[in-house]
Amino acid sequence: MLINVINSPLEKGIVATIVLGLTIIISQNIRRSRIAALKRAEQRRLRAEEQARREEERRQKQEAFRQAQLEAAKKYLD
Protein backbone atom coordinates (compact mmCIF):
# COMPACT_ATOMS: atom_id res chain seq x y z
CA MET A 1 0.00 0.00 0.00
CA LEU A 2 2.89 2.34 0.70
CA ILE A 3 4.14 1.91 -2.86
CA ASN A 4 0.81 3.21 -4.24
CA VAL A 5 1.17 6.45 -2.26
CA ILE A 6 4.70 7.10 -3.53
CA ASN A 7 4.52 8.71 -6.95
CA SER A 8 7.82 10.28 -7.89
CA PRO A 9 11.01 8.38 -8.68
CA LEU A 10 12.80 10.42 -6.02
CA GLU A 11 10.41 9.20 -3.32
CA LYS A 12 10.74 5.64 -4.58
CA GLY A 13 14.54 5.96 -4.48
CA ILE A 14 14.46 7.29 -0.94
CA VAL A 15 12.23 4.43 0.21
CA ALA A 16 14.41 1.88 -1.58
CA THR A 17 17.51 3.36 0.08
CA ILE A 18 15.88 3.20 3.51
CA VAL A 19 14.79 -0.41 2.96
CA LEU A 20 18.27 -1.37 1.74
CA GLY A 21 19.89 0.37 4.70
CA LEU A 22 17.61 -1.40 7.16
CA THR A 23 18.31 -4.73 5.48
CA ILE A 24 22.06 -4.16 5.79
CA ILE A 25 21.76 -3.17 9.45
CA ILE A 26 19.65 -6.24 10.23
CA SER A 27 22.09 -8.47 8.38
CA GLN A 28 25.04 -7.05 10.33
CA ASN A 29 23.20 -7.53 13.62
CA ILE A 30 22.43 -11.14 12.77
CA ARG A 31 26.09 -11.72 11.87
CA ARG A 32 27.29 -10.09 15.11
CA SER A 33 24.89 -12.16 17.18
CA ARG A 34 26.05 -15.36 15.48
CA ILE A 35 29.69 -14.49 16.12
CA ALA A 36 28.89 -13.69 19.76
CA ALA A 37 27.05 -17.01 20.10
CA LEU A 38 30.06 -18.85 18.67
CA LYS A 39 32.36 -17.09 21.13
CA ARG A 40 30.08 -18.00 24.03
CA ALA A 41 29.96 -21.62 22.87
CA GLU A 42 33.76 -21.70 22.66
CA GLN A 43 34.03 -20.26 26.17
CA ARG A 44 31.59 -22.88 27.47
CA ARG A 45 33.60 -25.63 25.80
CA LEU A 46 36.86 -24.33 27.28
CA ARG A 47 35.29 -24.09 30.75
CA ALA A 48 33.97 -27.65 30.44
CA GLU A 49 37.40 -28.91 29.38
CA GLU A 50 39.04 -27.07 32.29
CA GLN A 51 36.50 -28.49 34.71
CA ALA A 52 37.06 -32.01 33.36
CA ARG A 53 40.83 -31.56 33.70
CA ARG A 54 40.47 -30.38 37.30
CA GLU A 55 38.14 -33.26 38.09
CA GLU A 56 40.65 -35.74 36.64
CA GLU A 57 43.48 -34.18 38.68
CA ARG A 58 41.34 -34.36 41.82
CA ARG A 59 40.46 -37.99 41.11
CA GLN A 60 44.14 -38.87 40.59
CA LYS A 61 45.10 -37.17 43.86
CA GLN A 62 42.38 -39.06 45.70
CA GLU A 63 43.53 -42.34 44.17
CA ALA A 64 47.16 -41.63 45.14
CA PHE A 65 46.03 -40.77 48.69
CA ARG A 66 44.00 -44.00 48.93
CA GLN A 67 46.97 -45.98 47.63
CA ALA A 68 49.26 -44.35 50.20
CA GLN A 69 46.75 -45.12 52.96
CA LEU A 70 46.52 -48.74 51.84
CA GLU A 71 50.31 -49.10 51.80
CA ALA A 72 50.60 -47.48 55.23
CA ALA A 73 47.93 -49.81 56.60
CA LYS A 74 49.71 -52.84 55.17
CA LYS A 75 53.03 -51.74 56.73
CA TYR A 76 51.32 -51.11 60.06
CA LEU A 77 49.61 -54.52 60.07
CA ASP A 78 52.74 -56.46 59.06
RAQUILIN-V103930 format. One line per field, one symbol per residue. ss: DSSP state (a for helix, b for strand, c for the rest). phi: phi as a letter, one per 30 degrees, with the letter a starting at -180 (. if undefined). A space follows every 10 residues. Layout:
ss=???
phi=???
This chain:
ss=caaaacccaa aaaaaaaaaa aaaaaaaaaa aaaaaaaaaa aaaaaaaaaa aaaaaaaaaa aaaaaaaaaa aaaaaaac
phi=.dddddcddd dddddddddd dddddddddd dddddddddd dddddddddd dddddddddd dddddddddd dddddddd
